[in-house]
Amino acid sequence: MQGDFAIRVTADLFWTGLMVCLPVLGITMLVGLVVSVLQVVTQIQEMSLSFVPKLVAAGLAVIAFGPWMLRTLCRFTVSLWSQIPSLL
């Protein structure tokens, strides 16, 4: 029973981590793709041009999705803590 519990908790951990990171990573990847296409079209190869928009997009995504991310992490933590008595 303990092995099944550990596997289930680990799977939930990875799934929750993926769901929490997905909005920020997706938006950053999309902005990076747009900036890269823009750099190829205009032939401007400036490193800060590719870094700054991704940084701003990641910050805005954290601001926009932050409350949802925090609620998801809190829900996961509460579920972990509520499962402790079943281990004893």
Secondary structure, DSSP 8 states (H G I E B T S, - for coil): -HHHHHHHHHHHHHHHHHHHHHHHHHHHHHHHHHHHHHHHHHT---HHHHHHHHHHHHHHHHHHHHHHHHHHHHHHHHHHHHTSGGG-
